[in-house]
Amino acid sequence: MNVRSYLTSEATFHNRSVILALWSAIRTVVVLWGAVLPLLAAPQETDAVTAPKLLSFGELVTLSNTDRPATPLAEKLDALLRSPFLSNAAAGVKPHRPFVAGVGPVLRVASWNIERGLNFDLIRLALSDPDGFKTAALRRGGLDPKKQGQIEQQLQTLRDADIVLLNEVDLGMKRTDYRDVARDLAQALGMNYAFGVEFVEVDRLDNLGIEEVELDDPALTRQMRDELRPDPARYLGLHGNAILSRYPIANARISRLPVCHDWYNAEKTAISKLEKGKRLAANKIFLERMEREVRLGGRMALIADVRIPDLRTQVATVVNVHLENKCRPECRTKQMDALLSRLKEIEHPVIMGGDLNTTGADGTPTSIRREILKRVKNYEFWVTQALRWGTPASLPLAALMPVKYFKNYLDPTSTHLPIVGNNKEAILFRHVERFRFADQNTFDFRGETDRTLNDKERTLANSNQRSLKGFAPTFTLKRDFGGLVGRYKLDWFFIKPFIAQPRGEGMSYEFAPHFPVTMRDLNNAVPDGISDHAPITVDLPFLEPAGVNWTR
């Protein structure tokens, strides 16, 4: 029997039907797989996060008793302090890529110390929704009509930032409703993000809530215990720095900086000495105690490579740094030197920003309201009690001294002249200016009036907004006596474009800093401010601005 006869015979009809059915099923599977495979290969819009393992509440309690735990916990803690969280869930988002007249399309970068995210909703609206922010500010009794124009302009500028550096960012803290502040802001803004842990908060009193509070008034004791008691199921105790980006983020890493203050042992020692002061009333002791922060970790820089198709090199390295406040300027310089040495081999543009705590002294100025708000969310009642009991003794009252008005006031870059004009903070800036990368390029220290919004010039004016005297402050005390004292430039940008000299004339302005803004009006649009720091921005053009003639 030939094949044709076999396939058409009645005896083989059933077998032929089975074969045809199997063949049809195989074809169906192939077609379906061809449709599904591209979906599996494409980046999925999920919030998949690469992250280290988190510490349990029990492990945090253990760490509150020792900074040298047994090996399993020590290794887990070390991984948490050295491994960043990373999410590119917004991989398909389109950058805003604002166009600036006379310059062209730019990468706008913002930096903001958001004070833990205590005013999360206002921060979110300021970064994403100008109209929503104005509505919320009006409900809070804000928006000075005389400054509304400046506020609206700053809101529009901030909204178009495609990369945002954030200092003092909480994850799993009661004071910020146990939010993952970096993730929640990234989701609200449609951005990718990286987050690095700076500190693990293990204070037994105001974070873990396992240390008994005893005040003179039993009712106050009960109320404070309720305020401080955390939810063990949600408390994670993490505090750090973040990079948000509408461009993809790769190779995120943490660079831990030299220790300038021991936030565990030094803080515990200070508490112990204070609590032995029997001459102080219990209430007074408690208020003093509120200023202390017991935590593990230390200052760090979060570093990430950001893929930017419009940029000639296709990639830029973003560095978000937070230097120590409880130390002398010399140690901040040591921290910066260590960071620079770890960046040396980078051969493409670098964007460095963050809070450098350049007060020129030991300790950032603060206020009683801020110190209490760090610990308890409903701070108004406790501020009232604090005013009755007296201001914490360790608040840096020296910040109110008129000497701040002289040479270095508002300009930490002012020349250091030993004896006659001391300014040890300037040494840090000198080291940054003299630094050369492996490709022999350097940070831009130029300051030319046509690259600023207010025609101010001199050192770093193209990167950081200058004012009538020095730089526009990013941190201001509640009482600054009309600006005579209590204002500080703490937050900075340093940009490495395609230049070989920090101040040379006739060099390229491609990806060089332009039109920096310090947004004090925006930050102060509501009573008490959104944060204790104002946000800053800078524009980096993708192309050589028109009409600029330069030779390298």
DOPA-967034 format. One line per field, with one value per residue (C-alpha): residue number from 0; x, y, z; residue in one letter. Coordinates in steps of 0.25 Angstrom, whole numbers, plus 2048, in hexadecimal, padded with zeros to 3 digits. Layout:
REM DOPA-967034
resi = [NUM,...]
c1 = [X,...]
c2 = [Y,...]
c3 = [Z,...]
resn = [A,...]
This chain:
REM DOPA-967034
resi = [0,1,2,3,4,5,6,7,8,9,10,11,12,13,14,15,16,17,18,19,20,21,22,23,24,25,26,27,28,29,30,31,32,33,34,35,36,37,38,39,40,41,42,43,44,45,46,47,48,49,50,51,52,53,54,55,56,57,58,59,60,61,62,63,64,65,66,67,68,69,70,71,72,73,74,75,76,77,78,79,80,81,82,83,84,85,86,87,88,89,90,91,92,93,94,95,96,97,98,99,100,101,102,103,104,105,106,107,108,109,110,111,112,113,114,115,116,117,118,119,120,121,122,123,124,125,126,127,128,129,130,131,132,133,134,135,136,137,138,139,140,141,142,143,144,145,146,147,148,149,150,151,152,153,154,155,156,157,158,159,160,161,162,163,164,165,166,167,168,169,170,171,172,173,174,175,176,177,178,179,180,181,182,183,184,185,186,187,188,189,190,191,192,193,194,195,196,197,198,199,200,201,202,203,204,205,206,207,208,209,210,211,212,213,214,215,216,217,218,219,220,221,222,223,224,225,226,227,228,229,230,231,232,233,234,235,236,237,238,239,240,241,242,243,244,245,246,247,248,249,250,251,252,253,254,255,256,257,258,259,260,261,262,263,264,265,266,267,268,269,270,271,272,273,274,275,276,277,278,279,280,281,282,283,284,285,286,287,288,289,290,291,292,293,294,295,296,297,298,299,300,301,302,303,304,305,306,307,308,309,310,311,312,313,314,315,316,317,318,319,320,321,322,323,324,325,326,327,328,329,330,331,332,333,334,335,336,337,338,339,340,341,342,343,344,345,346,347,348,349,350,351,352,353,354,355,356,357,358,359,360,361,362,363,364,365,366,367,368,369,370,371,372,373,374,375,376,377,378,379,380,381,382,383,384,385,386,387,388,389,390,391,392,393,394,395,396,397,398,399,400,401,402,403,404,405,406,407,408,409,410,411,412,413,414,415,416,417,418,419,420,421,422,423,424,425,426,427,428,429,430,431,432,433,434,435,436,437,438,439,440,441,442,443,444,445,446,447,448,449,450,451,452,453,454,455,456,457,458,459,460,461,462,463,464,465,466,467,468,469,470,471,472,473,474,475,476,477,478,479,480,481,482,483,484,485,486,487,488,489,490,491,492,493,494,495,496,497,498,499,500,501,502,503,504,505,506,507,508,509,510,511,512,513,514,515,516,517,518,519,520,521,522,523,524,525,526,527,528,529,530,531,532,533,534,535,536,537,538,539,540,541,542,543,544,545,546,547,548,549,550,551]
c1 = [800,806,806,7FA,7F2,7F6,7F2,7E4,7E1,7D6,7DF,7E8,7DE,7DE,7EE,7EE,7E4,7ED,7F9,7F2,7ED,7FA,800,7F5,7F8,807,805,7FC,806,811,808,805,813,817,80D,811,820,822,81A,823,82F,82A,82D,821,81B,81B,822,82C,837,845,847,84F,848,841,843,838,833,83A,847,846,844,850,858,853,85B,868,86F,877,86C,86F,873,866,860,86D,86D,85F,861,86E,866,85B,865,86C,862,858,849,847,83A,839,82A,828,831,827,825,828,832,82D,839,836,83A,841,842,850,855,84C,847,84D,84E,848,84D,848,84D,845,847,839,83A,836,82A,822,81A,818,80C,811,81E,817,80E,81A,822,816,809,80A,7FB,7F9,805,7FF,7F1,7F8,800,7F4,7ED,7FA,7F9,804,807,80B,804,811,819,80F,815,823,81D,815,822,82A,81F,820,82F,82F,824,82D,839,83C,846,843,84D,847,84E,848,83E,836,832,829,82A,81E,820,81E,812,81B,81C,827,829,832,829,81C,822,827,81A,813,81C,81D,82C,837,83E,84A,84B,856,856,85E,859,852,84A,84B,848,841,838,833,834,833,82A,82F,835,82C,828,827,822,81E,80F,809,800,80B,813,807,806,814,815,80A,811,81E,819,81B,814,81E,818,81A,827,833,83C,843,847,84F,851,84A,84C,83F,840,837,843,847,851,85C,868,862,86C,86F,87C,87D,886,890,889,889,87F,87B,86C,86B,875,877,868,866,871,86B,85D,864,86B,85E,855,85F,85D,854,853,84A,83B,836,82F,83B,843,839,83A,849,848,83F,84B,853,853,858,85B,864,86A,870,871,872,870,866,86C,865,867,85B,859,856,855,855,863,86F,875,867,86A,86C,870,867,86D,864,86C,869,875,876,870,875,884,88E,890,89D,896,88B,897,89D,88F,88F,89D,89A,88E,896,8A0,895,890,89D,89C,88F,891,883,87B,879,86D,871,867,861,862,871,86D,877,874,882,880,87D,86E,863,85A,84C,840,838,82C,835,83B,82E,828,833,82D,81E,815,80B,815,80D,80A,818,81D,814,81A,828,826,822,82D,838,840,84A,857,85F,858,863,860,86D,866,860,86D,86F,87D,876,873,882,88A,885,876,86E,87B,882,88B,891,8A1,8A7,8B1,8B7,8B5,8B0,8A5,8A3,89A,89D,890,897,8A1,897,893,8A2,8A4,898,89D,8AB,8A6,8A8,8A1,8A9,8A5,8AB,89D,898,88D,887,88A,887,87E,879,86E,868,866,85E,850,854,861,869,877,884,887,87D,872,86E,86C,866,85E,865,85F,862,86C,872,868,859,857,851,84F,849,846,838,83E,848,847,845,850,85B,85D,858,858,861,865,865,860,869,86B,878,878,882,87F,889,894,8A2,8A3,89A,899,8A0,89A,896,892,886,879,873,86D,873,86A,861,856,857,84B,849,83A,839,82B,826,82B,825,818,811,813,820,824,823,831,83C,844,840,840,84B,84B,855,854,85E,85D,85E,864,86E,865,864,86E,878,886,890,89D,8A1]
c2 = [800,80D,819,820,814,812,820,81F,811,80F,807,813,81E,81E,81F,82A,832,831,835,841,845,845,84D,857,858,85A,865,86C,86B,871,87C,87F,87E,888,892,890,890,89F,8A2,899,8A0,8AE,8B6,8B4,8C0,8BA,8C0,8B4,8BA,8B4,8B6,8B0,8A9,8B1,8B0,8AB,8B3,8A8,8AA,8B9,8B8,8AF,8BA,8C4,8BD,8BB,8C0,8B3,8A8,899,895,892,8A0,8A7,8A2,8A6,8B4,8B6,8B1,8BB,8C7,8C3,8BE,8C9,8C7,8C8,8C9,8CC,8CA,8D7,8D2,8D6,8E4,8F0,8FB,909,90E,91D,927,933,940,942,935,92A,91D,91A,910,917,912,915,912,913,90F,90C,90B,8FC,8FE,904,90C,901,906,914,90F,906,911,91B,911,90D,915,924,927,91C,922,930,92A,923,92F,938,92D,92E,93D,940,946,955,95D,965,959,951,954,94F,942,93F,940,938,92D,92C,92B,921,918,917,911,903,8FF,903,900,8FF,900,8FB,8F1,8E7,8D9,8D2,8DE,8E1,8F0,8EF,8E5,8D9,8DD,8D9,8E7,8E5,8DB,8E2,8EF,8E8,8E1,8EE,8F5,8EA,8E8,8DD,8DE,8D9,8DA,8D8,8D6,8E1,8DD,8D2,8D9,8D1,8DB,8D4,8E0,8E7,8DD,8CF,8D4,8C9,8D3,8D8,8E7,8ED,8FC,904,903,8F5,8F9,8FF,8F2,8EA,8F3,8F3,8E4,8E3,8ED,8E5,8D7,8D1,8C6,8BA,8B4,8C1,8C7,8C6,8D1,8D5,8E3,8E7,8ED,8EB,8EE,8EF,8EF,8EE,8E8,8DA,8D8,8CD,8C9,8D0,8CF,8D5,8DB,8DC,8E8,8EA,8EA,8F9,8F6,8E9,8E9,8DD,8DE,8ED,8EF,8E4,8EB,8F8,8F2,8EB,8F8,900,8F6,8F6,905,904,913,913,911,904,90D,914,908,902,90E,90E,8FF,902,908,8FC,8F1,8E3,8DD,8D3,8D7,8E4,8EE,8E9,8EC,8E5,8E3,8DF,8DF,8E5,8E1,8EE,8EC,8FB,8FC,8FA,8EF,8E9,8E8,8F1,8EE,8F4,8F5,8F9,8FC,900,905,905,910,90C,90F,91A,91E,917,909,90D,910,902,8FC,903,8FF,8F1,8F2,8F9,8EE,8E4,8EC,8EE,8E4,8E9,8ED,8F3,8FF,8FF,906,907,90D,90D,912,915,91B,927,92F,933,92D,921,91E,922,92D,928,92C,925,923,91B,913,90E,90C,902,8F9,8FB,8FF,907,911,91D,919,915,922,92A,921,923,932,931,928,930,92E,922,926,920,928,930,93E,942,943,950,957,963,95E,955,962,964,95F,950,953,94C,949,93C,93D,94A,94A,943,94D,948,951,95D,956,948,940,931,92D,933,928,91E,927,929,91A,918,923,91D,90F,908,8FC,8F1,8F7,904,90B,913,919,926,932,93D,948,951,95B,955,947,94C,951,95D,962,95E,959,953,945,93A,945,93C,930,936,943,94F,95B,969,963,955,94A,949,942,934,933,93E,93F,943,950,956,964,969,960,966,958,94A,947,93C,937,928,922,922,91D,919,916,90F,912,912,91B,91A,927,92B,93A,93B,944,93F,931,929,92B,91E,917,923,929,934,93D,937,93A,939,938,93F,945,938,931,93C,93C,936,93A,933,92F,922,91E,924,925,92B,923,928,925,926,925,91D,91F,913,91B,926,933,93B,946,941,940,937,92F,924]
c3 = [800,7FC,805,7FF,800,80E,812,80B,810,81A,823,825,826,835,836,82B,833,83F,838,832,840,845,83A,83C,84B,848,83E,849,853,84A,846,855,859,84E,854,862,861,85D,86A,872,86D,86E,87B,884,88B,899,8A5,8A6,8AF,8B1,8C0,8CC,8D7,8E1,8F0,8F9,905,90E,907,908,917,918,911,91B,925,91D,911,910,90E,90B,8FD,8F6,8FA,8F8,8EA,8E7,8ED,8E4,8D8,8DB,8DC,8CF,8C6,8C0,8BC,8AD,8A5,896,896,88E,883,878,87D,874,87A,87B,874,876,86B,870,866,861,867,861,867,875,880,88C,899,8A7,8B5,8C2,8D0,8D3,8E2,8E3,8DA,8E6,8DD,8D2,8CB,8C9,8C4,8BA,8B5,8B4,8AB,8A3,8A3,8A4,8A5,8AF,8B7,8B7,8BC,8C7,8CB,8CC,8D5,8DE,8DF,8D5,8C8,8CA,8BF,8BE,8BA,8B3,8A5,8AA,8B0,8A4,89B,8A5,8A5,896,896,8A1,89A,88D,895,88E,899,8A8,8B3,8C1,8CF,8DC,8D7,8E0,8DE,8E8,8F3,8FC,8FA,8EB,8EC,8E9,8DB,8D1,8CD,8C2,8BB,8BE,8B8,8AC,8A9,8AA,8A1,897,899,89C,8A9,8B1,8C0,8C9,8D9,8E0,8EE,8F5,901,90D,918,923,927,91B,911,917,922,92C,936,940,941,94E,94F,95B,956,955,94A,942,944,93F,933,92F,930,926,91D,91D,91D,90E,907,907,8FB,8F2,8F9,8F0,8F6,8E9,8E5,8D9,8CB,8BE,8AF,8A7,898,88B,884,887,893,893,89C,8A8,8B4,8C2,8C5,8D5,8D9,8E4,8F2,8F8,903,90A,90A,913,91E,91F,91F,92A,932,931,936,941,947,945,94D,958,95A,966,967,95B,95C,955,94A,947,946,93C,933,933,930,924,91D,91D,912,914,906,8FF,8F1,8ED,8E2,8D4,8C5,8BC,8AE,8A2,893,88B,87C,875,866,863,869,860,86A,86B,87A,886,894,89F,8AD,8B9,8C5,8D4,8DC,8EB,8F3,901,8FE,8FA,8EC,8EB,8EC,8E1,8D8,8DC,8D8,8CB,8C7,8CA,8C0,8B5,8B6,8B3,8A7,8A0,895,890,881,87E,885,894,89B,8AA,8B4,8C2,8D0,8D3,8E1,8DE,8EA,8ED,8FB,903,902,8F9,8FF,903,90B,916,90D,903,90E,913,905,902,90D,90E,903,90C,910,914,922,925,920,929,935,930,931,93F,943,93B,92F,92E,932,927,91C,915,91B,914,907,90C,90E,905,901,8F6,8EE,8EB,8E0,8DF,8E1,8D6,8CE,8D3,8C7,8CC,8CC,8D9,8DF,8EC,8F8,8F0,8E8,8ED,8E5,8E5,8DE,8D1,8D1,8CD,8C0,8BD,8BD,8B4,8AA,8A9,8A7,89A,894,88D,880,885,885,891,899,893,89D,893,897,88B,88B,87E,884,890,892,89B,894,8A0,89D,8A4,8A9,8A6,8A2,896,89F,8AB,8AD,8B2,8B9,8BD,8C7,8C5,8C1,8C2,8CF,8CF,8DE,8E7,8F6,8FA,900,8F6,8FA,8EC,8E6,8EF,8F5,8F5,8E6,8E0,8D2,8D5,8C8,8BB,8AD,8A7,898,88F,881,875,87A,87F,887,892,88E,881,876,869,86D,869,870,86B,878,880,88B,888,88F,89D,8A6,8B5,8B8,8C6,8C2,8BE,8CB,8D4,8CD,8D9,8E8,8EE,8DF,8D8,8DD,8E4,8D7,8CA,8BD,8B3,8A4,898,889,881,871,868,85D,85C,85E,852,84F,858,852,85A,859,862]
resn = [M,N,V,R,S,Y,L,T,S,E,A,T,F,H,N,R,S,V,I,L,A,L,W,S,A,I,R,T,V,V,V,L,W,G,A,V,L,P,L,L,A,A,P,Q,E,T,D,A,V,T,A,P,K,L,L,S,F,G,E,L,V,T,L,S,N,T,D,R,P,A,T,P,L,A,E,K,L,D,A,L,L,R,S,P,F,L,S,N,A,A,A,G,V,K,P,H,R,P,F,V,A,G,V,G,P,V,L,R,V,A,S,W,N,I,E,R,G,L,N,F,D,L,I,R,L,A,L,S,D,P,D,G,F,K,T,A,A,L,R,R,G,G,L,D,P,K,K,Q,G,Q,I,E,Q,Q,L,Q,T,L,R,D,A,D,I,V,L,L,N,E,V,D,L,G,M,K,R,T,D,Y,R,D,V,A,R,D,L,A,Q,A,L,G,M,N,Y,A,F,G,V,E,F,V,E,V,D,R,L,D,N,L,G,I,E,E,V,E,L,D,D,P,A,L,T,R,Q,M,R,D,E,L,R,P,D,P,A,R,Y,L,G,L,H,G,N,A,I,L,S,R,Y,P,I,A,N,A,R,I,S,R,L,P,V,C,H,D,W,Y,N,A,E,K,T,A,I,S,K,L,E,K,G,K,R,L,A,A,N,K,I,F,L,E,R,M,E,R,E,V,R,L,G,G,R,M,A,L,I,A,D,V,R,I,P,D,L,R,T,Q,V,A,T,V,V,N,V,H,L,E,N,K,C,R,P,E,C,R,T,K,Q,M,D,A,L,L,S,R,L,K,E,I,E,H,P,V,I,M,G,G,D,L,N,T,T,G,A,D,G,T,P,T,S,I,R,R,E,I,L,K,R,V,K,N,Y,E,F,W,V,T,Q,A,L,R,W,G,T,P,A,S,L,P,L,A,A,L,M,P,V,K,Y,F,K,N,Y,L,D,P,T,S,T,H,L,P,I,V,G,N,N,K,E,A,I,L,F,R,H,V,E,R,F,R,F,A,D,Q,N,T,F,D,F,R,G,E,T,D,R,T,L,N,D,K,E,R,T,L,A,N,S,N,Q,R,S,L,K,G,F,A,P,T,F,T,L,K,R,D,F,G,G,L,V,G,R,Y,K,L,D,W,F,F,I,K,P,F,I,A,Q,P,R,G,E,G,M,S,Y,E,F,A,P,H,F,P,V,T,M,R,D,L,N,N,A,V,P,D,G,I,S,D,H,A,P,I,T,V,D,L,P,F,L,E,P,A,G,V,N,W,T,R]
